[in-house]
Amino acid sequence: MTKSRKAVFCGGDRRAVSKGSRHSPQCVSLGYQGQSLDGLCRLLLAHDVVTLIDVRQNAWSNRPEFRKGRLKEAVNAVGVEYIHLSGAGNPFRPKPGEELGFAECARRYRKYIVGRKDVLESVYAIACGQVAAVLCYEHESAMCHRSVLLEEVRRCVGPISEKRI
């Protein structure tokens, strides 16, 4: 019996990856809430992360050290590749003054992200053969769109392990 194979972009190479592979892609899910930039870099190294996938729609923060340029510079300095995948961002975050709970945000995001197969496949491919990390602000992964993102990668593309830190 042959396994289903699909060509995906994996860490700079194009190669076939089996959806039924023993070594499914690995993702660390983390938020920078309450973290220092140095602390974040130490976490990435402690978990053998090769690539950091920034899944914020806009790689901007009220904390300047977590804005795209400084974040990329810091993680690159410790040997971690930085990728901003804006298409994975959540366009349904509550606007100032808007009452919108996490369940409704997650429902809207799920509906959006299932239509973005390219984004789901990109997350899977980046994590292929290495440890990748998905990054957003919220410390608790279960209260962040990145948990929905990884669920949909598993459901629509293939197995991907998730370690929440």
C-alpha positions as CSV (number, residue, x, y, z in Angstrom):
1,M,0.0,0.0,0.0
2,T,1.5,3.3,-1.0
3,K,1.3,6.4,1.2
4,S,-0.2,9.6,0.0
5,R,2.6,11.9,-1.0
6,K,2.5,15.6,-1.7
7,A,5.2,18.0,-2.7
8,V,5.5,20.7,-0.2
9,F,8.0,23.5,0.5
10,C,10.2,22.3,3.4
11,G,12.8,24.6,4.8
12,G,14.1,25.8,1.5
13,D,13.8,22.6,-0.4
14,R,11.0,21.1,-2.5
15,R,10.6,17.5,-1.6
16,A,7.9,14.9,-1.2
17,V,6.5,14.5,2.3
18,S,4.3,11.7,3.3
19,K,1.2,12.6,5.2
20,G,1.5,9.3,7.0
21,S,5.1,9.8,8.0
22,R,6.3,8.6,11.4
23,H,7.9,12.0,12.0
24,S,5.1,14.5,11.6
25,P,6.0,18.2,11.6
26,Q,6.5,19.7,15.1
27,C,5.2,23.1,16.3
28,V,5.8,24.9,19.5
29,S,3.0,27.3,20.3
30,L,3.9,30.4,22.3
31,G,2.9,33.9,23.1
32,Y,5.1,36.7,24.1
33,Q,2.7,38.1,26.7
34,G,4.7,38.5,29.9
35,Q,8.0,37.5,28.1
36,S,11.1,39.5,27.6
37,L,12.8,39.2,24.2
38,D,15.8,37.5,25.7
39,G,13.4,35.1,27.5
40,L,11.6,34.3,24.2
41,C,15.0,33.6,22.5
42,R,16.0,31.3,25.4
43,L,12.7,29.4,25.0
44,L,13.2,29.0,21.3
45,L,16.7,27.5,21.9
46,A,15.5,25.3,24.8
47,H,12.9,23.7,22.5
48,D,15.3,23.3,19.5
49,V,13.2,25.7,17.3
50,V,14.7,26.2,13.9
51,T,12.1,28.6,12.5
52,L,9.8,31.1,14.2
53,I,6.5,31.7,12.3
54,D,5.0,35.0,13.4
55,V,1.2,34.5,12.9
56,R,0.1,38.0,13.7
57,Q,-1.7,39.7,10.9
58,N,0.5,42.8,11.5
59,A,3.9,42.1,13.0
60,W,3.6,45.2,15.2
61,S,3.4,45.5,19.0
62,N,3.1,48.2,21.6
63,R,6.3,46.6,22.9
64,P,8.9,47.8,20.4
65,E,11.1,44.7,21.0
66,F,8.4,42.5,19.5
67,R,7.9,44.5,16.3
68,K,8.9,42.7,13.2
69,G,12.4,44.2,12.7
70,R,13.7,43.9,16.2
71,L,12.1,40.5,16.7
72,K,13.6,39.2,13.5
73,E,17.0,40.6,14.3
74,A,17.0,39.0,17.8
75,V,15.9,35.5,16.8
76,N,18.3,35.5,13.8
77,A,21.1,36.4,16.2
78,V,20.5,33.1,18.1
79,G,20.3,31.1,14.9
80,V,16.5,30.9,14.4
81,E,14.9,31.8,11.1
82,Y,12.1,34.4,11.2
83,I,9.0,34.2,8.9
84,H,6.1,36.6,9.1
85,L,3.0,34.7,7.8
86,S,0.5,37.6,7.8
87,G,-2.2,35.5,6.1
88,A,-2.3,33.4,9.2
89,G,-3.2,36.4,11.3
90,N,-6.6,36.9,12.8
91,P,-8.6,39.7,11.1
92,F,-11.4,39.2,13.7
93,R,-9.8,40.6,16.8
94,P,-12.2,42.8,18.7
95,K,-12.0,46.5,17.8
96,P,-11.6,49.0,20.7
97,G,-14.9,49.2,22.6
98,E,-16.3,46.1,20.8
99,E,-17.6,43.2,23.0
100,L,-16.5,40.0,21.2
101,G,-15.6,36.9,23.2
102,F,-12.9,34.4,22.3
103,A,-15.5,31.8,21.1
104,E,-16.9,34.2,18.5
105,C,-13.5,35.3,17.4
106,A,-12.4,31.7,17.0
107,R,-15.5,30.8,15.1
108,R,-14.9,33.7,12.6
109,Y,-11.2,32.9,12.3
110,R,-11.9,29.2,11.7
111,K,-14.3,30.1,8.9
112,Y,-11.6,32.4,7.4
113,I,-8.6,30.1,7.7
114,V,-10.2,27.0,6.2
115,G,-10.5,29.1,3.0
116,R,-6.8,29.8,3.2
117,K,-5.4,26.4,2.3
118,D,-2.2,28.1,1.1
119,V,-1.6,29.3,4.6
120,L,-2.3,26.0,6.2
121,E,0.0,24.2,3.8
122,S,2.7,26.8,4.4
123,V,2.6,26.2,8.2
124,Y,2.8,22.5,7.6
125,A,5.6,22.8,5.1
126,I,7.7,25.2,7.3
127,A,7.5,22.7,10.2
128,C,8.4,19.8,7.9
129,G,11.5,18.0,9.1
130,Q,12.2,20.5,11.9
131,V,10.8,22.2,15.0
132,A,9.0,25.4,14.2
133,A,7.3,27.8,16.6
134,V,4.1,29.7,16.0
135,L,4.1,33.1,17.7
136,C,1.4,35.6,18.7
137,Y,0.8,37.8,21.7
138,E,-1.5,35.7,24.0
139,H,0.3,33.6,26.5
140,E,-2.5,31.0,26.7
141,S,-2.5,29.1,23.4
142,A,-6.1,28.0,24.0
143,M,-7.2,31.7,24.1
144,C,-5.4,32.6,20.8
145,H,-6.1,32.0,17.2
146,R,-2.9,30.0,16.8
147,S,-4.7,27.0,18.5
148,V,-7.4,27.2,15.8
149,L,-4.7,27.5,13.2
150,L,-2.9,24.4,14.2
151,E,-6.2,22.4,14.6
152,E,-7.0,23.3,11.0
153,V,-3.6,22.4,9.8
154,R,-4.1,19.0,11.3
155,R,-7.6,18.6,9.9
156,C,-7.0,20.0,6.4
157,V,-3.3,19.2,5.6
158,G,-1.7,16.6,7.8
159,P,-0.5,15.6,11.2
160,I,1.4,18.2,13.1
161,S,2.4,17.9,16.8
162,E,1.8,20.8,19.0
163,K,3.7,21.7,22.2
164,R,2.2,24.6,24.1
165,I,4.7,26.6,26.2
